Amino acid sequence: MRLPPIRAVTRKAVLTGLSSRKYIPRVTWSPTYRDHFLACAPSSNRNVVVGWKGFASSAVPQPPDDDNNSGDGSVIDDSQKSAVAGRESDSFLDKQLRPYEVVSELDRHIVGQQDAKRAVAIAMRNRWRRMQLSDEMRKEVTPRNVLMVGPTGCGKTEVARRMAMLNDAPFLKVEATKFTEVGYHGRDVDQIIRDLMDVSIQLTRRLWTEKLRAKAAAMVEDKILDLLAGPVASTPPPPASSSSSEEESEADDGDDGAAPAKKSSSGSRGRESFRTMLRDGVLDDQVVELSVPKKQMERRKMPVSEARKVIEDMELDKLLETVDIKKEAIAAVEQSGIVFIDEIDKICTPREGLHRSADASAEGVQRDLLPLIEGTTIKTNYGNVNTDYILFVASGAFHAVKPSDLLPELQGRLPIRVELKGLTEEDLYRILTEPVANLVRQQVEMIATEGVQLVFEDDAIRQMAHYAALWNKEIENIGARRLHTVMERVMEELSFQAADKEKGTVLTVNKELVEQRLAEFTKKTDLAKYIL
């Protein structure tokens, strides 16, 4: 079987099969690469149009400089690219949500409390594991809700806050004391799911915006080129001929079709030159006029640098209209939503003496939470939301009450209980030095904005941790929040004078300065307990 002949389309050489009747865009191949193709083209692909990405068979060698070439002769189309991207995202999710990865990330911001970190990491990983199950088994697996118990200031709320940053799932933190029993004036617990849906809508919209941004950027470039160089004149493809002799006659035709071809070619070259200048930023100061949607469409003149952002927002809005944001947001809430309920001990009353509170935000709220955590359907502005598979994490200090004072049914719906430990003096020292954005570093960076260098000696930091632990023991245990009081007391005079110091001045915080600033405050607190 002989190889297909080389035919001409206008003045550009392409390769085409005798049986092909498709219009082929004009491309130019070097003679060397053309000869290489003719030598190695398999006979089974001789009727396949070759020479343009999207038309070529994966078995046919392709030009090596093509961005879509995979390197082994195959052409990667858009569907293959999306499949590869999906596999990459799955592997990224698999890696990032491993329990030890979650604990390691939490260690960068929170000192100690390993039990709480491990419980949270396992709960987050179980969310991913459940999504890998078959549909039948997935319906049977419900989340294991968590109850964190520990003194105030030990890191319960910070664990929840960092959870939200680690996970792309819809996350909502609420205070249990903000809700009232159904029938009383105030917010009922159903509002939790409505607020979670608002978060999910914003999250889903943001994720889709990032996915579509590359596509919108290409459309923005074309829109700006239309404003600068005029729209592209669409030319219909030449009709397919009925015989090879007609093709040859068209190719060898006189100058009748040469003029339009030259005109189109010159216009294309001009547009591409504009495209190059646009990408290089040469045209950023060029003023263009476009329609901007306000209350009604209005024409505005602006530079290209400003118009790029306006057009991008308009194109993204058009692309997002093709996505069912509400449907995806509801699915995200139902399958991977997380609700953190803080201060749950404040809606708990002691059972001793059978004391019953008439507070509308007490035991009645616990009863309202029961169906929400167990699983029910909540009506929202975006549709009905099922709460069967939403993960609930509750926390409380439980100073005046015990976890056993919660309703037994609510205790059963929070089966995993984690005890967080109080902070010691060594823990407070680590909090001042180990986290990425610790208080010492914050003060150093703040003072550096004045051109002044601030230095903390290690003895000074240990002395601040000592006073914080002492005051937590003698006055009131507020945990790590006490460090803010100590730090501001030490830095009060230095912060006041830093703006008047010369550039390059070095301020040192040593142990003597800390004792000088805090000793007087300690004497006042010692006398305060004797004042009626």
C-alpha positions in Angstrom: 0.0 0.0 0.0 1.5 3.3 -1.0 1.7 6.4 1.2 -0.7 9.3 0.8 0.6 12.0 -1.5 1.5 15.5 -0.3 -1.0 18.1 -1.5 -1.0 21.9 -1.2 -3.5 24.0 0.6 -2.9 27.6 -0.6 0.8 28.2 -0.2 1.4 26.2 3.0 2.4 22.5 2.9 0.2 20.1 4.9 -0.2 16.3 4.9 -3.6 14.9 4.2 -5.1 11.5 3.3 -6.9 10.9 0.0 -10.1 10.0 1.8 -10.1 13.0 4.1 -12.5 15.8 3.3 -11.9 17.9 6.4 -10.6 21.5 6.2 -7.1 21.6 7.6 -5.6 24.8 9.1 -2.5 25.8 7.4 0.8 24.6 9.0 4.4 24.5 7.9 6.7 21.6 8.7 10.4 21.5 8.0 11.4 19.1 5.1 13.5 17.1 7.6 10.5 16.3 9.9 8.2 15.7 6.9 10.7 13.1 5.5 10.9 11.5 9.0 7.1 11.2 9.1 6.9 9.7 5.6 9.5 7.1 6.6 7.8 6.0 9.9 4.1 6.5 9.4 2.2 3.3 10.1 0.0 2.0 7.3 -3.0 1.8 9.6 -3.0 5.6 10.0 -2.6 6.7 6.4 -6.2 7.8 6.1 -5.9 9.9 9.2 -5.4 13.7 8.8 -2.0 14.5 10.2 -0.3 17.7 11.1 -2.6 19.6 13.5 -3.2 18.9 17.1 -6.7 17.4 17.8 -6.9 15.6 14.4 -3.8 13.4 14.7 -3.8 9.8 15.9 -1.9 8.9 19.1 0.2 6.5 17.1 1.5 9.2 14.7 4.6 11.2 15.6 3.9 14.8 16.2 6.0 18.0 16.0 8.2 18.1 19.2 7.6 21.8 19.9 3.9 21.5 20.4 2.7 22.5 23.9 0.1 19.7 23.9 2.7 17.0 22.9 3.3 14.5 25.6 6.8 13.6 24.4 6.0 10.1 23.3 4.3 11.0 20.0 0.8 11.3 21.5 -1.3 14.4 21.6 -3.0 15.2 24.9 -6.5 16.6 24.4 -8.5 18.6 26.9 -10.4 15.6 28.3 -7.0 13.9 29.0 -5.7 17.0 30.6 -8.7 17.2 33.0 -8.4 13.6 33.9 -4.7 14.1 34.7 -5.6 17.2 36.7 -8.3 15.2 38.6 -5.8 12.5 39.5 -3.3 15.2 40.7 -6.0 16.8 42.9 -6.9 13.4 44.4 -3.3 12.7 45.3 -3.0 16.1 46.8 -6.1 15.6 48.9 -4.8 12.2 49.9 -1.5 13.6 51.0 -2.7 16.7 52.7 -5.4 15.1 54.9 -3.3 12.3 56.3 -3.5 12.4 60.1 0.2 13.0 60.7 0.1 15.9 58.2 -2.8 17.5 60.0 -1.0 17.1 63.4 2.2 18.5 62.0 0.5 21.6 60.6 -1.4 22.1 63.9 2.0 21.8 65.8 3.2 24.9 63.9 0.5 27.0 65.6 -0.6 25.2 68.8 1.6 24.0 71.6 0.8 20.6 73.2 -2.7 19.1 73.3 -1.7 16.1 71.2 -4.9 14.1 72.1 -7.1 16.9 70.7 -5.0 17.2 67.6 -5.1 13.5 66.9 -8.8 13.3 67.4 -9.4 16.2 65.0 -7.0 14.7 62.5 -8.7 11.3 62.5 -12.1 12.9 62.2 -11.0 14.9 59.2 -9.4 11.8 57.6 -12.5 9.8 58.2 -14.4 12.4 56.1 -12.1 11.5 53.1 -12.3 7.8 53.8 -16.1 7.8 53.7 -16.1 9.5 50.3 -14.0 6.6 48.9 -16.7 4.0 49.9 -19.3 2.5 47.7 -22.7 4.3 47.6 -24.4 1.6 49.7 -21.7 1.6 52.4 -21.3 5.4 52.4 -25.0 5.8 53.6 -24.3 3.6 56.6 -21.2 5.4 57.9 -22.0 8.4 60.1 -19.5 10.9 61.5 -18.1 10.4 65.0 -18.8 13.7 66.7 -16.2 15.1 69.1 -16.5 16.8 72.6 -13.4 18.7 73.7 -13.2 19.4 77.4 -10.5 21.7 78.9 -9.9 24.9 80.8 -10.2 28.2 79.0 -7.2 29.4 77.1 -5.8 25.9 76.5 -6.3 25.9 72.7 -9.8 24.5 72.0 -10.9 27.4 69.8 -7.5 27.7 68.1 -7.7 24.0 67.1 -11.1 24.7 65.4 -9.8 27.8 63.7 -6.8 26.0 62.2 -9.1 23.1 61.2 -11.0 25.5 58.9 -7.7 26.7 57.3 -6.5 23.1 56.6 -9.7 21.9 55.0 -11.6 23.2 51.9 -14.8 21.8 53.4 -17.6 24.2 54.5 -16.7 25.1 58.1 -18.7 27.2 60.7 -17.8 28.1 64.2 -20.7 29.2 66.5 -21.2 30.1 70.1 -23.8 28.0 71.9 -24.9 30.9 74.0 -26.1 32.9 71.0 -29.1 30.6 70.4 -32.4 30.3 72.3 -35.1 27.6 72.6 -37.7 27.5 69.9 -40.6 29.7 70.8 -38.4 32.4 72.5 -37.2 35.6 70.9 -33.8 35.0 69.4 -32.0 32.7 67.0 -32.9 29.0 66.9 -30.3 26.3 66.2 -31.6 25.8 62.7 -29.8 29.0 61.8 -26.5 27.1 62.2 -27.2 25.2 59.0 -28.4 28.3 57.2 -25.2 30.1 58.1 -23.2 27.0 57.0 -24.9 27.1 53.7 -23.9 30.7 53.2 -20.3 29.7 53.9 -20.6 26.8 51.4 -22.0 29.1 48.7 -19.1 31.4 49.0 -16.6 28.6 49.2 -18.1 26.8 46.1 -18.1 30.0 44.2 -14.5 30.7 45.1 -13.4 27.2 44.1 -15.1 27.4 40.7 -13.8 30.9 40.1 -10.2 29.6 40.5 -11.0 26.7 38.2 -12.4 29.0 35.5 -9.9 31.8 35.9 -7.5 30.4 33.2 -10.3 30.1 30.7 -11.6 33.6 31.5 -8.0 35.0 31.1 -7.9 33.7 27.5 -11.3 35.3 26.9 -10.1 38.6 28.5 -7.1 38.7 26.1 -9.3 38.2 23.1 -11.8 40.9 24.3 -9.0 43.4 24.8 -7.5 42.6 21.4 -11.0 43.2 19.9 -11.0 46.7 21.5 -7.5 47.5 20.3 -7.3 45.9 16.9 -11.0 45.2 16.0 -12.8 41.9 16.0 -11.5 39.1 13.9 -13.4 38.6 10.6 -14.7 35.1 10.6 -14.0 33.4 7.2 -15.9 30.2 6.4 -13.8 27.2 5.5 -13.4 26.4 1.7 -15.9 23.8 0.5 -14.7 20.3 0.2 -14.1 19.3 -3.4 -15.5 16.2 -5.1 -12.2 15.0 -6.6 -8.5 15.4 -6.3 -8.4 17.2 -9.7 -10.6 19.9 -8.3 -8.3 20.3 -5.3 -5.3 20.6 -7.5 -7.1 23.2 -9.7 -8.1 25.2 -6.6 -4.5 25.1 -5.4 -3.1 26.1 -8.8 -5.8 28.7 -9.4 -4.8 32.2 -10.4 -4.5 35.3 -8.2 -8.2 35.5 -7.6 -8.0 34.0 -4.1 -4.5 35.2 -3.4 -5.5 38.8 -2.4 -8.0 37.8 0.3 -5.6 35.3 1.7 -2.8 37.9 1.9 -5.2 40.3 3.5 -6.3 37.8 6.1 -2.7 36.8 6.7 -1.6 40.3 7.3 -4.5 41.0 9.6 -3.7 37.9 11.6 0.0 38.9 11.9 -1.1 42.4 13.1 -3.4 40.9 15.7 -0.6 38.5 16.9 1.8 41.5 17.2 -0.8 43.2 19.4 -1.1 40.0 21.4 2.6 39.9 22.0 2.7 43.6 23.1 -0.3 43.0 25.4 1.4 40.1 27.1 4.6 42.1 27.5 2.7 45.0 29.2 3.5 47.5 26.5 -0.2 48.4 26.0 -1.1 48.6 29.7 -1.4 52.4 29.5 -3.5 52.4 26.3 -7.0 53.7 26.9 -10.0 51.6 25.8 -13.7 52.1 26.0 -16.0 49.3 27.2 -19.5 48.7 28.7 -19.4 48.2 32.4 -22.5 46.8 34.2 -23.7 49.1 37.0 -27.4 49.7 37.6 -27.4 49.7 33.9 -24.8 49.2 31.2 -22.7 52.3 30.8 -19.7 53.1 28.6 -16.4 53.9 30.4 -12.9 54.8 29.3 -10.0 53.2 31.2 -6.5 52.0 30.7 -5.9 48.4 29.6 -4.4 47.5 33.0 -7.7 48.4 34.7 -9.9 47.1 32.0 -8.3 43.6 32.3 -9.7 43.1 35.8 -13.1 44.5 34.9 -13.5 42.3 31.8 -12.2 39.3 33.8 -14.9 39.7 36.4 -17.6 40.0 33.7 -16.3 36.9 31.9 -16.2 34.9 35.2 -19.7 35.9 36.0 -20.8 34.6 32.6 -18.9 31.3 33.1 -20.3 30.8 36.6 -23.8 31.1 35.3 -23.3 27.7 33.6 -22.4 26.1 37.0 -25.1 25.0 39.5 -23.5 26.6 42.5 -26.5 25.9 44.8 -26.6 22.2 44.0 -22.8 21.8 44.6 -22.9 23.9 47.8 -25.7 21.8 49.3 -23.8 18.6 48.4 -20.7 20.0 50.0 -22.5 20.8 53.3 -24.3 17.4 53.4 -21.2 15.3 52.7 -18.3 17.2 54.2 -19.7 20.1 56.3 -18.1 20.7 59.8 -19.8 22.7 62.6 -17.8 23.7 65.7 -20.0 24.6 68.7 -18.0 26.5 71.3 -19.0 27.2 74.9 -21.4 24.3 75.1 -20.9 24.2 78.8 -22.7 27.5 79.1 -26.0 26.0 78.1 -25.6 23.2 80.7 -27.1 23.4 84.3 -25.9 21.2 87.2 -28.1 18.2 87.9 -27.3 18.2 91.7 -30.4 19.2 93.7 -32.5 18.8 90.5 -32.1 22.4 89.8 -33.8 23.5 86.6 -33.0 26.8 84.9 -35.6 29.0 83.3 -33.0 30.4 80.9 -34.2 30.3 77.3 -30.6 29.5 76.1 -30.0 26.6 78.5 -31.4 23.1 78.5 -34.0 23.9 75.8 -31.2 24.6 73.4 -29.7 21.2 74.2 -33.0 19.6 73.2 -33.1 21.5 70.0 -29.6 20.4 69.2 -30.5 16.7 69.5 -32.2 16.3 66.1 -29.7 18.6 64.4 -26.8 16.5 65.4 -28.6 13.2 65.0 -29.8 14.1 61.5 -32.7 16.1 60.2 -33.7 18.2 57.2 -33.4 22.0 57.5 -35.1 24.4 55.1 -32.7 27.1 53.8 -32.8 29.8 51.2 -30.9 27.5 48.8 -33.0 24.4 49.3 -33.4 21.6 51.9 -30.2 20.4 53.6 -29.9 17.0 55.3 -27.6 17.0 58.4 -27.1 13.3 58.7 -23.4 13.4 57.7 -22.3 16.8 59.0 -19.5 16.5 61.6 -20.1 18.4 64.9 -17.3 19.3 67.2 -18.3 20.8 70.6 -16.1 22.3 73.2 -16.4 23.8 76.7 -14.4 24.6 79.8 -16.9 22.9 82.2 -15.7 24.9 85.2 -19.0 25.1 87.0 -20.6 22.0 85.5 -19.4 18.6 84.3 -19.8 17.0 80.9 -22.1 14.5 82.6 -24.5 17.3 83.3 -25.4 17.5 79.6 -28.5 15.7 78.5 -27.8 12.0 78.2 -29.1 12.0 74.6 -26.7 14.8 73.7 -23.7 13.0 75.4 -24.5 10.0 73.2 -24.4 12.1 70.1 -20.9 13.3 71.0 -19.3 9.9 71.6 -15.6 10.9 71.3 -14.5 12.9 74.4 -11.1 14.6 74.5 -9.6 16.0 77.6 -7.3 19.1 77.1 -4.7 19.8 79.8 -4.1 23.1 81.5 -1.0 25.0 80.5 2.1 24.9 82.7 4.9 27.5 82.9 6.9 25.5 80.4 4.0 25.4 78.0 3.6 29.2 78.3 7.3 29.6 77.4 6.9 27.4 74.4 3.8 29.4 73.3 6.0 32.6 73.4 8.7 31.0 71.2 7.6 28.0 69.1 4.5 29.0 67.0 5.1 30.5 63.6 3.4 33.8 64.6 4.3 33.8 68.4 3.8 37.0 70.5 7.5 37.7 70.7 7.9 37.7 66.9 4.8 39.8 66.5 6.2 42.5 68.8 9.6 42.4 67.0 7.9 42.9 63.6 5.7 45.7 64.8 8.5 47.7 66.3 10.6 47.1 63.2 8.1 49.2 61.2 9.5 52.2 63.1 13.1 51.3 62.0 13.9 50.2 65.5 15.3 46.7 66.3 13.8 44.9 69.3 15.6 42.1 71.0 14.2 39.7 73.6 16.6 37.9 75.8 15.8 34.3 76.7 15.8 35.0 80.5 13.2 37.8 79.9 10.9 35.4 78.0 11.1 32.8 80.7 10.4 35.5 83.3 7.2 36.5 81.4 6.1 32.9 81.3 6.7 32.6 85.0 4.5 35.7 85.8 1.8 34.5 83.5 1.7 31.1 85.2 1.8 32.7 88.7 -1.2 35.0 87.9 -3.2 32.2 86.4 -2.7 30.3 89.7 -3.4 33.2 92.1 -6.0 35.3 90.3 -7.9 33.4 87.7 -6.8 30.7 85.2 -7.3 32.2 81.7 -4.7 30.1 80.0 -2.6 31.5 77.2 -4.6 34.7 77.1 -2.7 35.8 80.2 0.4 36.2 78.0 -1.3 39.1 76.2 -1.6 40.9 79.5 2.0 40.2 80.4 3.4 41.2 77.0 1.5 44.5 76.8 2.5 45.4 80.3 6.2 44.8 79.4 6.0 46.6 76.1 3.9 49.5 77.1 6.7 52.0 77.6 8.9 50.7 74.7 6.0 50.9 72.3 5.2 54.5 73.3 8.8 55.6 72.8 9.7 53.6 69.7 8.3 56.2 67.2 10.7 58.9 68.6 13.8 56.7 68.4 16.4 57.1 65.7 16.5 54.7 62.9 18.7 51.7 63.7 18.2 52.0 67.5 18.4 48.7 69.3 15.9 48.1 72.2 16.6 45.1 74.5 14.1 43.4 76.8 16.0 41.7 79.6 15.0 40.0 82.8 15.5 43.2 84.9 13.1 45.1 82.7 10.4 42.4 82.9 10.7 42.3 86.7 10.6 46.1 86.9 7.4 46.3 84.8 5.6 43.4 86.4 6.7 43.6 90.1 4.5 46.6 90.8 1.5 45.0 89.1 2.1 41.9 91.2 2.0 43.9 94.5 -1.3 45.6 93.5 -2.9 42.2 92.8 -1.7 40.9 96.1 -3.4 43.7 98.0 -6.5 43.6 95.9 -7.7 40.3 97.5 -7.9 42.0 100.9 -10.1 44.9 99.7 -13.8 44.4 100.2 
